[in-house]
Structure formats: structure tokens, C-alpha cells
């Protein structure tokens, strides 16, 4: 298995997302062949410039990390990111709407971003924040992600509600459409954990520890 090719090399912590670290992130992605680099919106142009001669796409985030933005705001944010060169969008589902039982709002929120992205050949990963949801809510979220045509369902933001678990990956794999892939993210620090998540059904991993995971070298700092 090419483990590096499953990893979104990620840096989203605002206190650590300096220009120097973003440049380092891109160099590491090129060196190890990661699936993408995932950066804050402000760094998309820089990452695109640094990866222009590679096949590594730039990923960025929409409605991150709380998900409660107006649907129009998420759509505009998605358009700006795509215009800046992002080719993958990790959007946060509207958790408050889900918990309020407003499934129509949740679905429309996802579908709006998916439509904009797919028109431009980009993919969408929907973060449902498993640690904030009960089993019924996860099931409803999986259903709406599937019906809205998203490319991935993603376990967590890595900010505040716990990270990726084997059980959540298995649950999501069992409840999303076959066309929807699963991305595990948050707290993935070791090769063993990464492989276990992939074995459970994940096809993409989001972590800032990608270099340590693929090389076995000590991780310098925890950033996601």
C-alpha cells in the first residue's frame, strides 16, 4: 500500500500556519507524494503556486470549524477558494441545524457547495463532526451527504470534539452510499492508527503527522 497517497497533509491550526510552515508543508507533500495539502483559505494561492508543477491538489476548508455559516456564505467561500486554485473542499456540515431537526437546511447547505465544486471539477468532503453527534444524527448526516452527491464524508475537524475512531469509520462506511468515500481525521499520529482506520473503511486520512507516519521519524509538533 502507498500510505502517503491516502494522506491529506494538513495544517489548519492558526497559531502554527505561518508562511514558512505552509511552504514546508508543500515541500513535504512533494517529497513524500501525499494525496493533497490542506491549508487555511488565506494560504491557498501560495500552496497552488508551490505545487503548480505537480499533480498534488490543494485542499481548503469551508465553514470551518463550526459549520454554522449561512448557506450563501459557504457557497461564496467555495467559489473564492476554487477561483484561487483549490481542487478539494472540506466543508463542515451545519451541526446546529442537524441537531435542530432541520434536515432540509442541512441537505441544501451541502448540495449548494457540491454543485459549485462539481461544476468546476473539484471534490467535496463533508465533515460531520462525529464526536458531537449521537448515532441517529450520524445516520441522518450520512444519508444527506449521500443524497447531496458529496465525494467524501469526513469524521471530524480535529478541533474540540475528539478525533477519528475505528468505530466511526466503520459506521460511516456502512451508512453512506457506495459512491461516497470516507475520510478519517483528527488525532491520527501513528502508522498503526492510520492503517487501522484504512482497514476499517477509510480511503483518505487527514493529519499533520503525515511525515512521521510514513517515515517512522519522530513528529516535530502536533498541529491537527
PAZAPA-4460 file (N, C-alpha, C; in steps of 0.05 Angstrom, whole numbers, plus 32768, in hexadecimal, padded with zeros to 4 digits):
% residues 224
    n_x    n_y    n_z   ca_x   ca_y   ca_z    c_x    c_y    c_z   seq   type   mol
   8011   7FE8   8000   8000   8000   8000   8011   8019   8000     1      X     A
   800A   802C   7FF0   8017   8046   7FF0   8009   8058   8004     2      X     A
   8012   8057   801D   8005   8065   8033   8004   8083   802F     3      X     A
   801A   808E   8025   801B   80AB   8021   8005   80B5   800E     4      X     A
   7FFE   80A4   7FFB   7FE9   80AC   7FE7   7FCE   80AD   7FF2     5      X     A
   7FCA   80A5   800B   7FB0   80A7   8019   7FAE   80BE   802B     6      X     A
   7FC4   80CE   802F   7FC5   80E2   8043   7FC2   80FE   8038     7      X     A
   7FAF   810D   8043   7FAD   812A   803E   7FC0   8137   8053     8      X     A
   7FD6   8141   8049   7FEB   814D   805A   7FE0   8168   8064     9      X     A
   7FDA   816A   807D   7FC8   817F   8087   7FD6   8192   809C    10      X     A
   7FD0   81AB   8099   7FD8   81BF   80AD   7FC2   81D4   80AF    11      X     A
   7FB2   81D3   80C4   7F9B   81E5   80C7   7F9C   81F5   80E1    12      X     A
   7FAE   81EE   80F3   7FB0   81FD   810C   7FB9   821A   8106    13      X     A
   7FA9   822E   810D   7FB0   8249   8106   7FCA   8253   8113    14      X     A
   7FD0   8249   812B   7FE8   8251   8139   8001   8245   812D    15      X     A
   7FFE   8232   811B   8016   8225   810F   8017   8228   80F1    16      X     A
   8002   8233   80E5   8000   8235   80C8   800F   824E   80BE    17      X     A
   8029   824F   80C3   8039   8265   80B8   8041   825F   809B    18      X     A
   8049   8273   808D   8051   826F   8071   8068   825B   8070    19      X     A
   807B   825C   8082   8091   8249   8081   8087   822C   8084    20      X     A
   8074   8228   8096   806A   820D   809B   8059   8203   8083    21      X     A
   804B   8215   8076   803C   820D   805E   804E   8205   8048    22      X     A
   8064   8214   8044   8077   820D   8030   8084   81F2   8036    23      X     A
   808A   81ED   8050   8095   81D3   8058   8081   81BD   8052    24      X     A
   8067   81C2   8058   8052   81AF   8053   8052   81A6   8035    25      X     A
   8055   81BA   8024   8054   81B4   8007   806D   81A4   7FFE    26      X     A
   8084   81AC   8009   809D   819D   8003   809A   8180   800C    27      X     A
   808F   817C   8023   808B   8161   802E   8078   8151   801D    28      X     A
   8063   815E   8013   804F   8150   8002   805C   8147   7FE8    29      X     A
   806D   8158   7FDD   807B   8150   7FC4   808F   8139   7FCA    30      X     A
   809E   813B   7FDF   80B1   8127   7FE6   80A5   810B   7FEA    31      X     A
   808E   810B   7FF8   8083   80F1   8000   806B   80E8   7FEF    32      X     A
   8061   80FA   7FDE   804B   80F2   7FCC   8030   80F0   7FDB    33      X     A
   802A   8104   7FEC   8011   8103   7FFA   7FF9   8109   7FE7    34      X     A
   7FE1   8101   7FF0   7FCA   8104   7FDF   7FC3   8121   7FD9    35      X     A
   7FC7   8132   7FED   7FC2   814F   7FE9   7FCF   815D   8000    36      X     A
   7FCF   8178   7FFE   7FD5   8188   8015   7FBC   8197   801D    37      X     A
   7FB6   8198   8037   7F9D   81A5   8040   7FA5   81BC   8052    38      X     A
   7F9E   81D4   8049   7FA7   81ED   8056   7F8F   8200   805B    39      X     A
   7F94   8213   806C   7F80   8228   8070   7F7C   8238   8056    40      X     A
   7F64   8243   8052   7F5E   8252   8039   7F73   8266   8031    41      X     A
   7F7D   8275   8044   7F90   828A   803D   7FA9   8280   802F    42      X     A
   7FB0   8266   8034   7FC8   825B   8029   7FC4   824C   800F    43      X     A
   7FAC   824B   8005   7FA7   823C   7FEC   7FB8   8246   7FD5    44      X     A
   7FB9   8261   7FCF   7FC9   826A   7FB9   7FE6   8262   7FBB    45      X     A
   7FF2   8264   7FD3   800E   825C   7FD7   8012   823E   7FD2    46      X     A
   8000   822E   7FDD   8003   8211   7FD9   7FFF   820A   7FBB    47      X     A
   7FED   8216   7FAE   7FE9   8211   7F91   8002   8218   7F82    48      X     A
   800E   822F   7F88   8026   8237   7F7B   803D   8223   7F7F    49      X     A
   803F   821A   7F98   8055   8208   7F9E   8051   81EC   7F92    50      X     A
   8039   81E4   7F8D   8033   81C9   7F82   802C   81CA   7F65    51      X     A
   8030   81E0   7F58   8027   81E4   7F3C   8032   81CF   7F29    52      X     A
   804A   81C6   7F2E   8057   81B3   7F1B   8054   8196   7F25    53      X     A
   8041   8191   7F36   803C   8176   7F41   801F   816F   7F3B    54      X     A
   8018   8156   7F42   7FFC   814D   7F3F   7FEE   814E   7F5B    55      X     A
   7FFB   815A   7F6F   7FF0   815B   7F8A   7FDC   8171   7F8C    56      X     A
   7FC2   816C   7F92   7FAE   8181   7F94   7FB0   818F   7FAE    57      X     A
   7FA6   81A8   7FAE   7FA3   81B8   7FC7   7F87   81B5   7FD1    58      X     A
   7F85   81AF   7FEA   7F6B   81AC   7FF8   7F68   81C3   800C    59      X     A
   7F50   81CD   8010   7F4C   81E1   8024   7F30   81DD   8031    60      X     A
   7F29   81ED   8044   7F12   81E8   8055   7EFC   81FD   8051    61      X     A
   7EE3   81F4   8054   7ECC   8205   8051   7EBB   8202   806A    62      X     A
   7EB3   8219   8076   7EA3   8219   808E   7EB1   820C   80A6    63      X     A
   7ECB   820F   80A6   7EDC   8202   80BA   7EE2   8214   80D2    64      X     A
   7EE1   8209   80EA   7EDC   81ED   80F2   7EC0   81E8   80FD    65      X     A
   7EAE   81FB   80FD   7E95   81F8   810C   7E7D   81F0   80FA    66      X     A
   7E7E   81F8   80E1   7E6A   81EF   80CE   7E51   8200   80CD    67      X     A
   7E4F   8214   80DF   7E36   8223   80E2   7E33   823C   80D0    68      X     A
   7E44   823E   80BC   7E42   8254   80A9   7E28   8253   809A    69      X     A
   7E1F   826A   8090   7E09   826B   807D   7E10   825B   8064    70      X     A
   7DFC   824D   8058   7E02   823E   8040   7E0E   824F   802A    71      X     A
   7E04   8268   8028   7E0F   827A   8013   7E2D   827F   8018    72      X     A
   7E34   8282   8031   7E50   8287   8038   7E62   826F   8030    73      X     A
   7E58   8257   8036   7E68   823F   802E   7E6B   823E   8010    74      X     A
   7E57   8244   8001   7E58   8243   7FE4   7E6C   8258   7FD9    75      X     A
   7E6B   8270   7FE4   7E7E   8285   7FDC   7E9B   827D   7FE3    76      X     A
   7E9E   8272   7FFB   7EB8   8269   8004   7EC3   8254   7FF1    77      X     A
   7EB2   8241   7FEA   7EBA   822B   7FD8   7EC3   8237   7FBD    78      X     A
   7EB3   824A   7FB2   7EBA   8256   7F98   7ED5   8264   7F99    79      X     A
   7EDA   8273   7FAF   7EF3   8281   7FB1   7F0B   826E   7FB3    80      X     A
   7F08   8258   7FC2   7F1D   8244   7FC4   7F23   8237   7FAA    81      X     A
   7F0E   8230   7F9B   7F12   8223   7F81   7F1E   8236   7F6D    82      X     A
   7F16   824F   7F6E   7F23   8263   7F5D   7F40   8267   7F63    83      X     A
   7F47   8263   7F7D   7F63   8266   7F85   7F74   824D   7F7E    84      X     A
   7F66   8238   7F75   7F75   8220   7F6D   7F71   8207   7F7D    85      X     A
   7F61   8209   7F93   7F5C   81F0   7FA2   7F4C   81DC   7F91    86      X     A
   7F52   81C3   7F95   7F44   81AE   7F86   7F36   819A   7F98    87      X     A
   7F39   819E   7FB2   7F2A   818D   7FC5   7F20   81A0   7FDC    88      X     A
   7F07   819C   7FE4   7EFC   81AC   7FF9   7EF2   819A   8010    89      X     A
   7EFB   81A0   8028   7EF1   8192   803F   7EDE   81A5   804E    90      X     A
   7EC4   81A0   804B   7EB0   81B2   8057   7EA4   81A6   8070    91      X     A
   7E9D   81B7   8083   7E91   81AD   809C   7E73   81AE   8099    92      X     A
   7E66   8198   809E   7E49   8196   809E   7E3E   81A9   80B3    93      X     A
   7E25   81B3   80AF   7E19   81C4   80C3   7E0F   81B4   80DA    94      X     A
   7E20   81B1   80EE   7E1A   81A0   8105   7E02   81AA   8115    95      X     A
   7E00   81C4   8119   7DEA   81CF   8128   7DCF   81C9   811A    96      X     A
   7DCF   81CB   80FF   7DB6   81C4   80F0   7DB0   81A7   80F3    97      X     A
   7DC4   8196   80F1   7DBF   8179   80F4   7DB3   8172   810F    98      X     A
   7DBE   817E   8124   7DB4   8178   813E   7D98   8185   8143    99      X     A
   7D91   8198   8133   7D77   81A5   8135   7D62   8196   8125   100      X     A
   7D6A   8181   8116   7D58   8172   8106   7D52   817F   80EB   101      X     A
   7D61   8193   80E4   7D5D   81A1   80CB   7D6D   8194   80B4   102      X     A
   7D64   817D   80AC   7D73   816D   8099   7D73   817B   807D   103      X     A
   7D5E   8189   8076   7D5E   8197   805D   7D74   81AB   805B   104      X     A
   7D78   81BA   8070   7D8D   81CE   8071   7DA9   81C1   806E   105      X     A
   7DAC   81AB   807D   7DC5   819D   807B   7DCB   8193   805F   106      X     A
   7DB7   8187   8053   7DBA   817C   8038   7DC0   8192   8024   107      X     A
   7DB0   81A8   8025   7DB4   81BE   8012   7DD0   81CA   8015   108      X     A
   7DD9   81CC   802E   7DF3   81D7   8034   7E09   81C7   8026   109      X     A
   7E08   81AD   8028   7E1B   819B   801C   7E19   819C   7FFD   110      X     A
   7E00   819A   7FF4   7DFB   8199   7FD7   7E05   81B2   7FC9   111      X     A
   7E03   81C9   7FD6   7E0B   81E2   7FC9   7E29   81E2   7FC4   112      X     A
   7E39   81D9   7FD8   7E56   81D8   7FD5   7E5E   81C3   7FC1   113      X     A
   7E50   81AC   7FC2   7E56   8196   7FB0   7E52   819F   7F93   114      X     A
   7E3C   81AC   7F8E   7E36   81B5   7F73   7E4B   81C8   7F68   115      X     A
   7E53   81DB   7F78   7E68   81EE   7F70   7E82   81E0   7F6A   116      X     A
   7E89   81CD   7F7C   7EA3   81BF   7F79   7EA3   81AD   7F60   117      X     A
   7E8D   819E   7F5D   7E8D   818B   7F47   7E8C   8198   7F2C   118      X     A
   7E7F   81B0   7F2B   7E7F   81BF   7F11   7E9B   81C7   7F09   119      X     A
   7EAE   81C8   7F1D   7EC9   81D0   7F17   7EDD   81B9   7F1A   120      X     A
   7ED2   81A1   7F1B   7EE4   8189   7F1B   7EF1   8184   7F36   121      X     A
   7EE7   8190   7F4B   7EF3   818C   7F66   7EE2   8178   7F76   122      X     A
   7EEE   816F   7F8C   7EE0   815C   7F9D   7EDA   8168   7FB8   123      X     A
   7EC6   815D   7FC5   7EBC   8167   7FDF   7EBD   8150   7FF3   124      X     A
   7EC9   8157   800A   7EC8   8144   8021   7EB8   8152   8037   125      X     A
   7EA4   8145   8041   7E92   8151   8055   7E99   8147   8071   126      X     A
   7EA1   815A   8082   7EA9   8154   809D   7E90   8154   80AE   127      X     A
   7E8A   813D   80BB   7E71   813C   80CB   7E76   813E   80E9   128      X     A
   7E8F   813E   80F1   7E97   8141   810D   7E8A   812B   811F   129      X     A
   7E93   8113   811A   7E87   80FB   8128   7E86   80FE   8146   130      X     A
   7E9A   810A   8152   7E9B   810D   816F   7E85   811E   817B   131      X     A
   7E78   812E   816A   7E62   813F   8173   7E47   8133   816E   132      X     A
   7E46   811B   8161   7E2C   8110   8158   7E27   80F5   8166   133      X     A
   7E0D   80EF   8169   7E05   80D4   8172   7E02   80C2   8159   134      X     A
   7DFB   80A9   815E   7DFA   8096   8148   7DE5   809D   8133   135      X     A
   7DCE   80A6   813C   7DB9   80AD   812A   7DC1   80C5   8119   136      X     A
   7DCE   80D9   8125   7DD7   80F1   8117   7DEC   80E9   8102   137      X     A
   7DFE   80D7   8109   7E12   80CE   80F6   7E05   80C1   80DE   138      X     A
   7DF0   80B1   80E3   7DE3   80A3   80CE   7DD5   80B7   80BB   139      X     A
   7DC7   80CB   80C7   7DBA   80E0   80B7   7DCF   80EF   80A7   140      X     A
   7DE5   80F6   80B3   7DFA   8105   80A5   7E04   80F5   808E   141      X     A
   7E09   80DB   8092   7E13   80CA   807D   7E00   80C9   8066   142      X     A
   7DE6   80C8   806C   7DD2   80C7   8057   7DD2   80E1   8047   143      X     A
   7DD4   80F7   8054   7DD3   8111   8045   7DEC   8116   8035   144      X     A
   7E03   810E   8040   7E1C   8110   8031   7E1A   80FF   8017   145      X     A
   7E0F   80E8   801A   7E0C   80D6   8003   7DF8   80E2   7FEE   146      X     A
   7DE1   80EB   7FF7   7DCD   80F6   7FE5   7DD6   8110   7FD7   147      X     A
   7DE7   811F   7FE5   7DF1   8138   7FDA   7E07   8134   7FC6   148      X     A
   7E11   811C   7FC4   7E25   8116   7FAF   7E42   811D   7FB6   149      X     A
   7E47   8120   7FD0   7E63   8126   7FD9   7E75   810E   7FD2   150      X     A
   7E8F   8114   7FD1   7EA2   80FF   7FCA   7EAC   80F0   7FE2   151      X     A
   7EAE   80FD   7FF9   7EB7   80F1   8011   7EA6   80F9   8029   152      X     A
   7EA4   80E8   803D   7E9B   80F0   8057   7EB3   80EF   806A   153      X     A
   7EB6   8102   807B   7ECE   8105   808B   7EC7   8105   80A9   154      X     A
   7ED6   80F7   80B9   7ECF   80F2   80D5   7ECF   810B   80E6   155      X     A
   7EE3   811C   80E3   7EE8   8131   80F7   7EF7   8148   80EC   156      X     A
   7EF5   815F   80FA   7F06   8176   80F4   7F21   8173   8102   157      X     A
   7F22   8164   8118   7F3A   8163   8129   7F3B   817A   813D   158      X     A
   7F25   818A   813E   7F24   81A1   814F   7F0E   819E   8164   159      X     A
   7F13   8192   817A   7F00   8194   8190   7EEE   817D   8197   160      X     A
   7EE9   816B   8185   7ED6   8155   818A   7EE2   8139   8187   161      X     A
   7EFC   8138   818A   7F09   811E   8186   7F10   8119   8169   162      X     A
   7F20   8104   8165   7F29   80FF   814A   7F1D   80E5   813E   163      X     A
   7F2C   80DA   812B   7F22   80C3   811C   7F23   80AA   812D   164      X     A
   7F0E   809A   812C   7F0D   8080   813A   7F06   806A   8126   165      X     A
   7F0F   8052   812C   7F0A   803B   811B   7EEC   8037   8119   166      X     A
   7EDE   8039   812F   7EC0   8035   812F   7EB2   8048   811D   167      X     A
   7EBA   8062   811E   7EAD   8076   810D   7EB2   8070   80F0   168      X     A
   7ECA   8069   80E9   7ED0   8063   80CD   7EBF   804C   80C4   169      X     A
   7EBD   8037   80D3   7EAD   8020   80CC   7E8F   8027   80C9   170      X     A
   7E86   8038   80DC   7E6A   8040   80DB   7E64   8050   80C2   171      X     A
   7E75   8063   80BC   7E70   8074   80A4   7E72   8064   808B   172      X     A
   7E85   8052   8089   7E88   8041   8071   7E6F   8030   806D   173      X     A
   7E62   8028   8083   7E4A   8018   8081   7E31   8028   807A   174      X     A
   7E32   8042   807E   7E1A   8052   807B   7E1A   8067   8065   175      X     A
   7E31   806A   8057   7E31   807C   8040   7E2E   806C   8027   176      X     A
   7E27   8079   8011   7E24   806B   7FF7   7E3F   8060   7FEF   177      X     A
   7E3F   804B   7FDE   7E58   8040   7FD4   7E6A   8054   7FC6   178      X     A
   7E5E   8068   7FBA   7E6D   807C   7FAB   7E7B   8090   7FBD   179      X     A
   7E74   8091   7FD7   7E80   80A4   7FEA   7E97   8097   7FF9   180      X     A
   7EAE   80A3   7FF8   7EC5   8099   8007   7EC6   80A4   8023   181      X     A
   7ED6   8098   8034   7ED8   80A1   8050   7EF4   80AC   8055   182      X     A
   7EF5   80C4   8061   7F0E   80CF   8069   7F0F   80D0   8088   183      X     A
   7F24   80C6   8093   7F28   80C7   80B0   7F3B   80DD   80B7   184      X     A
   7F35   80EC   80CB   7F47   8102   80D2   7F45   8109   80F0   185      X     A
   7F5B   8114   80FA   7F5B   811C   8116   7F69   8108   8127   186      X     A
   7F81   810F   8132   7F8E   80FE   8145   7F9D   80E6   8139   187      X     A
   7FA1   80E6   811F   7FB0   80D0   8112   7FCD   80D6   8114   188      X     A
   7FDB   80C7   8124   7FF7   80CD   812A   800B   80B7   8124   189      X     A
   8001   809E   8121   8013   8087   811D   800B   8077   8104   190      X     A
   801E   8069   80FA   801A   8058   80E3   8005   8042   80E9   191      X     A
   8006   8038   8102   7FF3   8023   810A   7FD7   802D   8109   192      X     A
   7FD2   8045   8114   7FB7   8050   8114   7FAE   8056   80F7   193      X     A
   7FC0   8061   80E7   7FB9   8067   80CC   7FB1   804D   80BD   194      X     A
   7FC0   8038   80C0   7FBA   801F   80B2   7FA0   8013   80BC   195      X     A
   7F9B   8016   80D6   7F82   800B   80E1   7F6A   801A   80D6   196      X     A
   7F6C   8034   80D3   7F56   8044   80C8   7F51   803D   80AB   197      X     A
   7F66   8039   809C   7F63   8030   8080   7F56   8015   807E   198      X     A
   7F5F   8003   8090   7F53   7FE8   8090   7F36   7FE8   8097   199      X     A
   7F2E   7FFC   80A8   7F11   7FFF   80B0   7F00   800A   809A   200      X     A
   7F0C   8015   8085   7EFC   801F   806E   7F02   803B   8065   201      X     A
   7F15   8049   8073   7F1D   8064   806A   7F2D   8061   8050   202      X     A
   7F2A   8075   803E   7F3A   8076   8026   7F4D   808E   8026   203      X     A
   7F48   80A1   8038   7F59   80B8   803A   7F5C   80BE   8058   204      X     A
   7F74   80C9   805F   7F7A   80D0   807B   7F83   80ED   807B   205      X     A
   7F79   80FC   808F   7F82   8118   8093   7F93   811A   80AC   206      X     A
   7FAC   8122   80A9   7FBE   8124   80BF   7FD5   8136   80B9   207      X     A
   7FE0   8142   80CE   7FF8   8152   80CB   8011   8141   80D1   208      X     A
   800C   8128   80D9   8023   8116   80E0   802A   8104   80CA   209      X     A
   8023   810C   80B1   8028   80FA   809A   8044   80F1   8097   210      X     A
   8057   8104   809B   8073   80FD   8097   807C   80E8   80AB   211      X     A
   8074   80EC   80C4   807B   80D8   80D9   806E   80BD   80D4   212      X     A
   8055   80BE   80CA   8047   80A5   80C4   8054   8095   80AE   213      X     A
   805D   80A2   8099   8068   8093   8082   8085   808D   8085   214      X     A
   8093   809C   8096   80B0   8098   8098   80B8   808A   80B2   215      X     A
   80A7   808C   80C7   80AE   8081   80E1   80BF   8094   80F1   216      X     A
   80C4   80AC   80E7   80D4   80C0   80F6   80C3   80CD   810A   217      X     A
   80CF   80D8   8120   80BF   80E6   8134   80B0   80FE   8129   218      X     A
   8098   8102   8133   8088   8119   812A   8093   8132   8138   219      X     A
   8096   8147   8129   80A2   8160   8135   808E   816F   8146   220      X     A
   8075   8170   813D   8060   817F   814C   8045   8175   8143   221      X     A
   8032   8176   8156   8016   816E   8150   8007   8186   8146   222      X     A
   7FFE   8186   812D   7FF1   819D   8122   7FD4   8198   811A   223      X     A
   7FCB   817F   811A   7FB0   817A   8111   7FA6   815F   811B   224      X     A
***
